[in-house]
């Protein structure tokens, strides 16, 4: 689960770079850096929740 969460967060960070405040990139980097003690790779509590919406329609 940690590898999935780390990959997801890395992708999210790479796409959100322009929208982040000045302090946020350092916090994201700390979460993604496996040498940091609070990195996602070392946590035992990541959970992934996803949702998919499907629309089905027909012509009257």
VENJO-V901491 format. One record per residue. N is the residue number from 0. RES is the residue in three letters. SS is DSSP state (A for helix, B for strand, O for the rest). Layout:
<<N,RES,SS> <N,RES,SS>>
This chain:
<<0,UNK,O> <1,UNK,A> <2,UNK,A> <3,UNK,A> <4,UNK,A> <5,UNK,A> <6,UNK,A> <7,UNK,A> <8,UNK,A> <9,UNK,A> <10,UNK,A> <11,UNK,A> <12,UNK,A> <13,UNK,A> <14,UNK,A> <15,UNK,O> <16,UNK,A> <17,UNK,A> <18,UNK,A> <19,UNK,O> <20,UNK,O> <21,UNK,O> <22,UNK,O> <23,UNK,A> <24,UNK,A> <25,UNK,A> <26,UNK,A> <27,UNK,A> <28,UNK,A> <29,UNK,A> <30,UNK,A> <31,UNK,A> <32,UNK,O> <33,UNK,O> <34,UNK,O> <35,UNK,O> <36,UNK,O> <37,UNK,O> <38,UNK,O> <39,UNK,A> <40,UNK,A> <41,UNK,A> <42,UNK,O> <43,UNK,O> <44,UNK,O> <45,UNK,O> <46,UNK,O> <47,UNK,O> <48,UNK,O> <49,UNK,O> <50,UNK,O> <51,UNK,O> <52,UNK,O> <53,UNK,O> <54,UNK,O> <55,UNK,O> <56,UNK,O> <57,UNK,O> <58,UNK,O> <59,UNK,O>>
